[in-house]
Every structure is written in structure tokens, then in C-alpha cells.
């Protein structure tokens, strides 16, 4: 355990708060494990569990007929004109994500002094959460192979009351709940059916109880198990309309259990092995070793969190971040809370927020070799394109697609907006959501025709939308919106936000690249060339709005205006040093506003791209020192662990990778922003966008790298020693070795 980074975490005490519960997931089902020895609770979640709130019937505003008028007014200097570009509706939140229920296995209370060997842990390599208390052990994982939550309790002569309990914080008082318990040859089947208030939609949980030894007795609303050697629980939840087919759900779980050789029952170990073969392969692709103190590596997570400068903490948070990201991405990419919550009152509806949060959380997917996460993002995008087309038609009267700023995973329609947050004006979202899909193609090779088709639709939107010009003949993005900021002395809806300009340029050029040698490609490239350049303001900073007269508002958590730096490569210190210097100035002037975790880590990503190691390290330290992480190593949105939120947990691996390795389709930059506090280490298995896997080791004495290319390619290598050219040949390892850089 002391020979390298620890791929898991542990605690010597039960979780007093659900936020501290250890997590497991397969991208569909999630399990939040409390691990209380006398009341073993597992909160069951699923990506589809969103509560109807009227948003399921919401539509985008029909504003296209008024677009020309608001454009005329904005171009004429009326900086409040966009406030009228609305249908006057109140703010409508998307359907909020919520927990389903908790499985509860209760036993007679045990005095605290009688449990000196208590320990709960999660193994990132297997996804298994284990709680040991004396001779009793509880194990939980969420199977990738069988899409089921598996829990086993062993030890002594077990007497347990087992039930499915919907009574979680914030659960609606008028949630209509029905329980069921049925004896089966294995033990029992428990059901919980919950109908949402005022809706025809429901969700149903089914748990199959397989008992070895002892007996099972009715004990409404659940069952009592007495004198058992072990208890195995298989649990699923499903959201649906109409009445549930509980018999079929139970039959499916019984068939799964009976899937052993010659009709025998599968054991917990067999179920775990089937899952682990899939999970471990994905988790172990990339590892980070920061040569941490072995004595710190073995500490409980809560103790390690009190040492924010420890390399062992960064190692564990990197491992935990990849683990949680992998576990949350499957049916859909991670939500604001990943795949987990213990409370029905999820902040910001537990939505997919696409103007920063989702994009930051999935930032490491390509480099950290988690194509599962990219595939989940792709499914979200391609599953909502019809809704995106409706947004473009209704709001802008255009062909093509416009992505929403918020989605619950069901609807991609734009209806969440208000005067202060005119999110319906934002046109950059489709490009930001498609950028990781383009990165995936560059990283792994090949082209997904769905990505090419979606990019073409974004380009067609811009063909229809970008029709207004200024006195110099440059195109004007009008109306334009920079999430979630506004110019000093002006309203939120304006002209030529830097993010909108960069997104339009990138989308048009990417679409042309995916449709070469076509008349459309020529038109798209020509359109991109007519967009105005970025503006440098009087402070020497890259302006958030390229339109002269729109002055910057610096104290804000979002850094949308630096989209050209990260995630794009439009502005780099290597190719555009003047603009990079202006972007760097803009970053230095940016405040932290309300200390949102995503703001600090977004800052760190941009600083790393600009080669500012000290600033990247400082921004990361704001999170490490600000008490953003729960004992579960899931994070919070604000300091002092306020508001459960996955932004920091999922984004941190991307920050560390960006400080160590950066790549484009034709460039590799090694140690571009290495923090001084990390003088040595190894990053193994990281992916580059020119199609090579990289193993990197560094120390004050030397740096060693091995590239394993899958494509023959010439790339530029940049290090602190200078620039050189690498000629890579597919299938041939390329070794780089140098003295200290």
C-alpha cells in the first residue's frame, strides 16, 4: 500500500452526514453508502430520477419575429434593448434531480465502545464500498455488467430488519408511496412505488433479498431476517408512466441471481468479478504518482484533507476524481451532483449546466482516457438535437441548432431564462458541448458521422444568424451574451461577447474540416473570417466584449471570455503571444466573486494553458485550502463544504493534467505549468490529441517520457529547453530523455 498512490479512501467512523457517504455508480444507477453499523443505509439514485415540476411541458419562447427589431436597437446603441426580447414568463427551473429511496438494514444497537475495529472504505479500482465493524461486514457496488446495486452483509448470526425507505430530506409530503413484500425461494422481494404529486409519472424500486441460513419473516413495510449467515440484496429503480410491472421487475432480478453455471445462484464474488472486469479496465488506464510521503498515503481521507499542501492529497483527489467521473458517466454525463444526492432539494435542480459546469467536469475525459464519459456526453447531445433545432427556430428563426444552458437530461429545449440571466440569448453552447467530441476524435482517431452532422447544423445556424454587419463590414453577433456576466453600465444582452465570437469561429471551421471539399465548407470558412477579432481593452486585457464601449466587469466567477484559451487553442503563448499576454492580463484582473469551486478551477485551467504555474497552483490551492471536499472526497460548490456539487471533484484531474501535459493535433507541450510543490512524479497512460499514449516521469534531475503513437505523425515538441520536431511512427515507441528542464 505504501509503494505507490492509494486507489481508494477510508474513514474510521460512520458517516454522520449523507454528504460524507462513499459513492459507487455505473453511470445509470448510483449508490450513496452511509455505512452505519446499526442502520446500514444505501441511498439509491438513477440518472432518470427527475421530479415533474411543469417544465416537462415548457417550450422555448417564440421570439423570432422580433429578432430584427432588437438587433436594430442594439446596433443603434440601446444597451438595454435585449431586456424586452422575452415573452415575459417567470423563471422556470428544469425538472429537479432527486434520490429514489434508501435501503435500510437495521440491527439491535451496539454500544460505541463495542466497535473498536470499525472501518469504512471505497476501492476506486473496483467501485466497492466496504464497511467492517467487528465480525460484521457490509459490501456494496453498482454493477457495470448487470446494472444492479449489489449489497452483501456477512458476519455472525445476523438479525436484521430490511426495508426500502423513501423518507429522505426534502421528500414531498404528498408523494404517494406504496410498499410491498413478497416471499421468494431466495428470501423475499421488496418493492417501493412512488407517484409524483400531480403527475402520471412514477418510479419503482425493487430489491431481491437472498438469505443464506436463518429465516425471513414479514415485518411491514419490509422483512425481518433472523440468524442468517449472509444477506445479499440486489436493487434496481425505474422511472416510468402508468402502473409498474413489479412481477416482471422481480422476475428479472431472480433470473439474474440464477445466472450461475448449471442454474446455480450467482455469488456476491461472481457478481463483483463480472463488474470489476469492466470497471477496473477503465479506471486503471491513467494513474498519477507524485512521490508522496508513504505515511500520508495511508491516512484517512478526512485527515488528509487537513493537509492541503500534501502531494498525497492531490494523488488521492486525482484518483477519486477519475473514479467519481467514471462512475457518474454512462446513460448521461455527470450532473451538478454527479450521479448522487441524499436530498430532494438539489441546488440548481441538479441539472446539467452547460455554460461552465458540465464542460469543466468532463474536461479530462479525452486526456485521462475516459471515453465512457465522452460517449455519455455524445448521447446527451445527439438525443436532444431535435430540441436544439426547435430552439434555433423559435428564438432566432434560423436553421440548425442552439443548445440550452440548463437541461434535466430529458428536454433540450430553452425555457430556463430570466431578465438577469437571459440564457436564451446564448448561442455558444452547441460548440462547447461538441468540442469534447472533436477532441475525442483527435485523440482516438476516426470520425463519428453524428459529430460531423451536428457540427454542420451549428454552422447552418450561424449562416442564418450572422447577417448583421458593422460600419467596417465585419459581422456582428447580436444579441450576444457572456455567461453569466454583463458589461459595466449595460444590460446582459449585448453585442460581440468574446465567447460567442470564439465559439462561432471554431464551430464554422470545425464544420468545414469535417465536410472538406464541399461548397458549404468554403462558405463556412469565409463566414468565420468575417467575424471581428478580439479586442484588447484600456487595461491591456482581452475584453469580454469585443464591441468598443462595453467595459469589463472583472469580479465574476465565470471566465467565458477566455474560451479562446481554454478549451480552444485559438489563443496560445506559442502562436498568438500578443493575445496570450492580453488574456493573461484579463485572468490576473479576474475576481473570484462568490468563491465558486468551478470558478477557481476554471481559472487554474486557463492559467495552465498560458504557462503560469504559480497562478494555476494558487487557484488550485484556493480549493484545497477552502474546505471544499467532504470525507467522501466528493466536493462542494462553495467553501466550508456548502452545497454538495461535483464540479471540483471532477475537474481537479483535468487541472493537474493541464499543468503536466498539453497537446493539440500537431503539438506536445511537456510540463507547461509544473507547480513548484510537485518537483517529481509520474503520469502514466495520458492521451494526446495527435493519437499517442504518453508516460511521463519528472524530477529535479531529469525528465523521461515515452510516447506510444497509434498514428504516424510529425508534431512539434515544446519544453522549457526549447522547441523541436518529433517524427512519430504508428506502433513504434518514441523515448524522450533529457536533463532537468
ZATITI-540087 format. One line per 8 residues: number of its first residue (from 0); their letters; for each residue x, y, z of C-alpha. Coordinates in steps of 0.25 Angstrom, whole numbers. Each point is the difference from the previous one (the first is absolute). Layout:
% residues N
NUM> a> X,Y,Z | ...
% end
This chain:
% residues 741
0> xxxxxxxx> 0,0,0 | 12,9,2 | 7,-3,-13 | -9,10,-8 | -12,8,0 | -12,-5,8 | -12,-3,-10 | -11,1,11
8> xxxxxxxx> -3,8,13 | -5,-4,13 | -6,5,13 | 1,-5,15 | -14,5,3 | -14,-1,-6 | -5,11,-9 | -8,10,9
16> xxxxxxxx> -5,7,-13 | -5,-5,-13 | 11,8,-7 | 11,-8,7 | -6,-13,-6 | 9,-8,-9 | -4,-1,-14 | -2,-11,-11
24> xxxxxxxx> -6,1,-14 | -1,-6,-13 | -4,13,-8 | -15,-5,1 | -2,-3,15 | 7,6,11 | 2,-4,15 | 3,9,11
32> xxxxxxxx> 4,-8,12 | -1,5,14 | 7,-12,7 | -7,1,13 | 2,-14,7 | -13,1,7 | -8,6,-11 | 7,-4,-13
40> xxxxxxxx> -6,10,-11 | 2,1,-15 | -6,11,-7 | -5,-5,-14 | 1,10,-11 | -1,0,-15 | 2,10,-11 | -14,-1,-5
48> xxxxxxxx> -6,4,14 | -5,15,-2 | -12,5,6 | -11,6,-9 | -2,15,3 | -7,5,-12 | 13,1,-8 | -3,-13,-8
56> xxxxxxxx> -11,9,-7 | 9,12,-2 | 3,5,-14 | 11,11,-5 | -5,14,-2 | -6,3,-13 | 9,13,-3 | 5,-2,-14
64> xxxxxxxx> -10,11,-6 | 6,10,10 | 15,-3,-2 | 2,11,-11 | -5,10,9 | 8,-3,12 | 12,-1,-9 | -3,14,-6
72> xxxxxxxx> -1,6,14 | 13,-6,5 | 8,4,-12 | -6,14,1 | 6,1,15 | -12,-4,8 | 8,-9,10 | -13,-4,7
80> xxxxxxxx> -7,-5,-12 | 1,-15,2 | -7,1,14 | -13,1,-9 | 4,-12,-8 | -9,-10,8 | -14,-5,1 | -1,5,15
88> xxxxxxxx> 0,-14,6 | 5,-2,14 | 13,-8,2 | -3,-15,-2 | 10,-10,6 | 2,-13,-7 | -5,-13,7 | 8,-2,13
96> xxxxxxxx> 8,-12,2 | -3,-8,12 | 3,-12,8 | -9,-12,-1 | 1,-7,13 | 9,-6,10 | 2,-15,3 | 1,-2,15
104> xxxxxxxx> 5,-12,8 | -1,3,14 | 5,-9,12 | -1,2,15 | 8,12,4 | 15,-3,4 | 7,9,10 | 11,8,-6
112> xxxxxxxx> 10,-6,9 | -3,-13,-5 | 5,3,-14 | 14,3,1 | 3,-5,-14 | -9,8,-8 | 4,4,-14 | -7,4,-13
120> xxxxxxxx> 8,1,-13 | -2,1,-15 | 8,-6,-10 | 1,8,-13 | 6,-11,-8 | -13,-9,2 | -10,10,4 | -3,-8,13
128> xxxxxxxx> -4,7,13 | 3,-8,13 | -4,2,14 | 6,-9,11 | -4,0,14 | 6,-11,8 | -5,-13,-6 | -10,6,-9
136> xxxxxxxx> 3,5,-14 | -9,8,-10 | 5,1,-14 | -7,8,-11 | 3,2,-15 | -8,4,-12 | 2,-10,-12 | 4,5,-13
144> xxxxxxxx> -2,-14,-5 | -15,-2,5 | -5,14,3 | -3,-3,14 | 4,5,14 | 5,-12,8 | 2,0,15 | 4,-12,9
152> xxxxxxxx> 1,0,15 | 7,-12,7 | 5,-3,14 | -5,-7,12 | -15,-4,1 | -7,12,-7 | -13,5,5 | -4,12,-9
160> xxxxxxxx> -12,8,-3 | 0,3,-15 | -8,10,-7 | -1,10,-11 | -2,14,5 | -4,12,-8 | 1,10,12 | 12,8,-4
168> xxxxxxxx> 2,15,2 | -9,9,-8 | -9,-12,-5 | -14,6,-4 | -10,-2,11 | -10,-4,-11 | 9,-10,-6 | -9,-12,-2
176> xxxxxxxx> 7,-12,5 | -3,-15,0 | 8,-11,6 | 0,-15,-3 | 7,-12,5 | -1,-14,-6 | 6,-13,5 | 9,-7,-11
184> xxxxxxxx> 8,-12,1 | 13,8,2 | -6,8,11 | -9,12,-4 | -3,11,-10 | -2,14,5 | -7,11,-9 | -2,15,2
192> xxxxxxxx> -9,7,-10 | 0,15,1 | -9,9,-9 | 4,15,-1 | -11,10,4 | -9,5,-11 | 7,-9,-10 | -3,-13,-7
200> xxxxxxxx> 15,-3,1 | 6,-9,11 | 12,-8,4 | 1,-14,5 | 11,-7,8 | 1,-15,1 | 10,-7,10 | 2,-15,-1
208> xxxxxxxx> 5,-6,14 | 8,-13,-1 | 2,-5,14 | 10,-11,4 | -4,-8,12 | -10,5,11 | -14,4,-4 | -8,12,-6
216> xxxxxxxx> -12,5,6 | -10,11,-4 | 2,13,8 | -7,11,-7 | 3,8,-8 | 12,-9,-2 | 5,-14,5 | 8,-5,12
224> xxxxxxxx> 12,-9,-2 | 4,-8,12 | 12,-9,3 | 5,1,-14 | 15,-2,-5 | -1,10,-11 | -10,9,-7 | 1,4,-15
232> xxxxxxxx> -8,12,-5 | -2,3,-15 | -7,13,-2 | -5,8,-13 | -8,12,-2 | -8,4,-12 | -8,13,-3 | -12,-2,-9
240> xxxxxxxx> -14,4,-3 | -12,-9,3 | 0,-11,10 | 13,-8,2 | 1,-14,-4 | 6,-4,14 | -1,-15,-4 | 9,2,-12
248> xxxxxxxx> 10,8,8 | 1,-11,10 | 1,-11,-10 | 12,8,-7 | 7,0,14 | -3,-14,3 | 5,-4,-14 | 13,8,2
256> xxxxxxxx> 3,-7,13 | -3,-14,-6 | 10,3,-12 | 11,-9,6 | 5,-12,-6 | -10,-12,-1 | -11,9,5 | 7,3,13
264> xxxxxxxx> -1,14,7 | 11,10,-2 | 8,4,12 | 4,14,4 | 14,-3,-4 | -4,-5,-14 | -9,13,-2 | 12,8,5
272> xxxxxxxx> 9,-7,-10 | -9,3,-12 | -1,14,4 | 15,2,3 | 5,-5,-13 | -7,12,-7 | 2,11,11 | 15,-3,3
280> xxxxxxxx> 4,0,-14 | -5,14,-2 | 4,5,14 | 15,-4,-1 | 3,6,-14 | 6,12,6 | 7,2,13 | 7,11,7
288> xxxxxxxx> 12,-2,10 | 5,13,7 | 10,-7,9 | -8,3,12 | 4,-4,14 | -4,-14,3 | -4,3,14 | -10,10,-6
296> xxxxxxxx> -5,-9,-11 | -6,-9,10 | -8,10,8 | -15,1,0 | -5,10,-10 | -6,9,10 | 14,1,7 | 7,2,-14
304> xxxxxxxx> -10,11,-3 | 6,8,12 | 14,0,-7 | -4,8,-13 | 15,1,-4 | 2,-15,0 | 3,-7,-13 | -7,-12,6
312> xxxxxxxx> -13,8,0 | 2,4,-15 | 3,-14,-3 | -13,-5,7 | -9,11,-6 | 5,-3,-14 | -3,-14,2 | -13,3,6
320> xxxxxxxx> -4,10,-10 | 2,-10,-12 | -7,-11,8 | -12,9,3 | 0,5,-14 | 0,-14,-6 | -11,-4,10 | -9,12,-4
328> xxxxxxxx> 1,-1,-15 | -8,-11,-7 | -14,2,-4 | 3,15,1 | 12,8,4 | 2,5,14 | -11,10,6 | 3,11,9
336> xxxxxxxx> 0,-10,11 | 7,-11,-8 | -10,-12,1 | -3,2,15 | -8,7,10 | -6,-3,13 | -10,12,0 | -12,3,-9
344> xxxxxxxx> 4,15,0 | 11,0,-9 | 7,13,-3 | -3,6,-14 | -9,-13,-2 | 12,-9,-1 | 0,4,-15 | 10,-1,-11
352> xxxxxxxx> 5,14,-1 | 7,2,-13 | 6,14,1 | 11,-5,9 | -3,-11,10 | -2,-12,-9 | 11,4,-9 | 10,1,11
360> xxxxxxxx> -4,-13,6 | 3,-7,-13 | 12,7,-3 | 10,-11,3 | -8,-11,-8 | 9,0,-12 | 14,2,7 | -4,-9,12
368> xxxxxxxx> -5,-11,-10 | -14,-1,4 | -8,-2,-13 | -12,-5,8 | -2,14,5 | 1,6,-14 | -9,-10,-5 | -10,4,11
376> xxxxxxxx> 1,15,-4 | -2,-4,-15 | -12,-8,3 | -6,13,8 | 4,8,-12 | -6,-8,-11 | -12,-4,8 | -4,14,1
384> xxxxxxxx> 3,6,-14 | -15,1,-4 | -2,9,12 | 12,8,-4 | -6,2,-14 | -12,5,7 | 8,10,8 | 6,5,-13
392> xxxxxxxx> -13,2,-7 | -8,6,12 | 10,10,5 | 8,3,-12 | -8,-4,-12 | 12,-8,-5 | 3,-14,-5 | 10,-8,8
400> xxxxxxxx> 1,-2,15 | 2,8,12 | 3,-7,14 | -7,4,13 | 8,5,12 | -8,-10,9 | -6,-13,-3 | -5,-11,9
408> xxxxxxxx> 4,-11,-9 | -14,-2,-6 | -2,13,-7 | 10,8,-8 | -10,12,-2 | 4,14,4 | -10,5,11 | 9,3,12
416> xxxxxxxx> 3,15,-1 | -4,13,7 | 4,15,-1 | 12,-2,8 | 4,-13,-7 | -4,1,-14 | 5,-14,-3 | -9,-1,-13
424> xxxxxxxx> 9,10,-7 | 13,-8,2 | 4,-7,-13 | 14,-5,3 | -5,-13,8 | -1,-9,-12 | 15,2,-3 | 4,-2,14
432> xxxxxxxx> -8,-13,1 | 6,-5,-13 | 14,4,3 | 3,-13,8 | -6,-9,-11 | 10,7,-9 | 11,-2,10 | -4,-15,1
440> xxxxxxxx> 2,-2,-15 | 13,7,0 | 5,-9,12 | -5,-13,-5 | -1,2,-15 | -12,-2,-9 | -12,8,-2 | -14,-2,6
448> xxxxxxxx> -10,4,-11 | -9,5,11 | 10,11,4 | 3,4,-14 | -16,2,-2 | -1,7,13 | 11,10,-4 | -6,2,-13
456> xxxxxxxx> -13,4,7 | 7,10,9 | 6,6,-13 | -13,2,-7 | -5,7,13 | 11,10,-1 | -3,1,-15 | -14,5,3
464> xxxxxxxx> 3,8,13 | 13,7,-4 | -7,10,-10 | 3,14,6 | 13,8,-2 | 7,12,6 | 5,12,-8 | 13,-7,-4
472> xxxxxxxx> -8,-12,-6 | 3,-9,12 | -11,-10,5 | -6,3,13 | -5,-10,10 | -13,7,4 | -6,-3,10 | 12,-6,8
480> xxxxxxxx> 1,-5,14 | 12,-3,9 | -4,-10,11 | -3,5,10 | 5,14,-1 | -3,13,-6 | 8,13,-4 | 2,11,10
488> xxxxxxxx> -12,10,-2 | -7,-9,-10 | -10,-12,0 | 3,-14,-1 | -4,-2,-15 | 10,8,-8 | 9,-2,-12 | 12,-8,-4
496> xxxxxxxx> 3,-7,13 | 14,-6,-1 | -5,-14,3 | -11,1,-11 | 11,4,-10 | 9,-11,3 | -11,-10,0 | -5,4,-13
504> xxxxxxxx> 14,0,-7 | 3,-13,6 | -13,-7,-4 | 0,5,-14 | 15,-4,-2 | -3,-14,7 | -12,-2,-9 | 8,3,-13
512> xxxxxxxx> 11,-9,5 | -10,-11,2 | -6,3,-14 | 12,2,-9 | -1,4,-15 | -14,4,1 | -6,13,-4 | -6,1,14
520> xxxxxxxx> 15,-1,6 | 4,12,-8 | -12,8,4 | 3,-3,15 | 14,3,-1 | -3,13,-6 | -10,4,10 | 10,-3,11
528> xxxxxxxx> 10,9,-6 | -10,12,0 | -2,-1,16 | 6,11,7 | 14,-2,7 | 1,0,15 | 2,14,7 | 10,4,10
536> xxxxxxxx> -6,10,10 | 7,12,6 | 5,-9,11 | 8,-8,-9 | -10,-12,2 | -7,-8,-10 | -14,6,0 | -12,-8,4
544> xxxxxxxx> -8,7,-11 | 7,4,-13 | -9,11,-2 | 6,14,3 | -7,7,12 | -4,-13,7 | 9,0,12 | 4,-12,8
552> xxxxxxxx> -5,-4,14 | 11,-7,6 | -5,-6,13 | -7,-13,-6 | 1,-15,2 | -2,-3,-15 | 12,2,-9 | -8,-2,-13
560> xxxxxxxx> 8,11,-7 | 12,-9,0 | -6,-11,-7 | 10,2,-11 | 11,-4,9 | -7,-12,7 | -6,-9,-5 | 3,6,-14
568> xxxxxxxx> 14,2,-6 | -3,13,-7 | 9,8,10 | 13,-7,4 | 13,6,5 | 7,-8,-11 | -9,5,-12 | -6,13,4
576> xxxxxxxx> 9,6,11 | -6,14,0 | -14,-5,2 | 5,-10,10 | 6,11,8 | -13,8,0 | -7,-13,4 | 10,-1,12
584> xxxxxxxx> -3,14,4 | -15,-3,-1 | 2,-12,9 | 8,8,10 | -11,10,1 | -11,-10,2 | -6,-1,14 | -6,-12,7
592> xxxxxxxx> -14,6,3 | -6,-10,9 | 11,-10,0 | -7,-11,-8 | 9,-12,-2 | -2,0,-15 | 5,14,-1 | 13,-3,7
600> xxxxxxxx> 3,-13,-8 | -4,7,-13 | 10,11,4 | 10,-11,2 | -2,-7,-13 | 1,13,-8 | 13,4,8 | 6,-14,-3
608> xxxxxxxx> -3,3,-15 | 7,13,1 | 12,-6,7 | -2,7,13 | 4,-11,10 | -1,9,12 | -14,5,-3 | -5,-14,-3
616> xxxxxxxx> 5,-5,13 | -6,12,7 | -14,-3,-6 | 1,-15,4 | 5,4,14 | -13,8,2 | -8,-12,-2 | 9,-9,8
624> xxxxxxxx> 1,10,12 | -14,4,-1 | -7,-13,6 | -7,-3,-13 | 1,-15,2 | -9,-10,8 | 6,-12,7 | -6,-8,-12
632> xxxxxxxx> 10,8,-9 | -12,6,-7 | 0,15,0 | -8,12,3 | -3,12,-9 | 4,10,11 | 11,1,11 | -3,-7,13
640> xxxxxxxx> -7,-12,-7 | -12,8,-3 | -9,-6,-11 | 3,-14,-5 | 6,2,-14 | 9,-9,-9 | 7,12,-7 | 13,0,8
648> xxxxxxxx> 1,-15,1 | -2,-3,-15 | 8,12,-5 | 12,-2,9 | 7,-11,-8 | -1,9,-13 | 7,11,8 | 11,-9,4
656> xxxxxxxx> 2,-6,-14 | 0,14,-7 | 12,4,9 | 8,-12,-4 | -4,-3,-15 | -7,8,-10 | -3,-4,-15 | -6,4,-13
664> xxxxxxxx> -1,-9,-13 | 14,5,-3 | 7,4,13 | 4,-5,13 | 4,9,12 | 6,-7,12 | 0,6,14 | -6,13,-5
672> xxxxxxxx> -4,4,14 | 6,-9,10 | -3,4,14 | 13,2,8 | -7,-8,12 | 1,-12,-10 | 14,-2,-3 | -1,-15,-4
680> xxxxxxxx> -10,-10,-5 | -6,-9,-10 | -12,2,-9 | -3,-13,-7 | -9,-3,-12 | -5,14,-3 | -5,2,-14 | 4,11,-10
688> xxxxxxxx> -8,6,-11 | 10,-5,-11 | -3,-14,3 | 11,-5,10 | 0,-5,14 | 10,7,9 | 7,-5,12 | 7,12,7
696> xxxxxxxx> 10,0,12 | 7,12,5 | 9,4,11 | 10,12,3 | 11,-8,-7 | -7,-5,-12 | -13,-2,-8 | -3,-13,-7
704> xxxxxxxx> -12,-2,-10 | -4,-12,-9 | -10,2,-11 | -8,-11,-6 | -6,5,-13 | -12,-6,-7 | 2,9,-12 | 12,4,-8
712> xxxxxxxx> 1,15,3 | 10,12,0 | -2,8,13 | 7,12,6 | 6,-3,14 | 0,12,10 | 8,-1,13 | 7,11,8
720> xxxxxxxx> 12,-4,-7 | -6,5,-14 | -7,-6,-12 | 3,-12,-8 | -7,-9,-10 | -4,-14,3 | -3,-10,-12 | -9,-11,6
728> xxxxxxxx> -3,-13,-7 | -12,-8,4 | 3,-12,8 | 14,5,4 | 4,5,14 | 7,13,0 | 8,3,12 | 3,14,5
736> xxxxx> 11,2,10 | 7,13,5 | 6,6,12 | -8,10,9 | -8,9,-8
% end
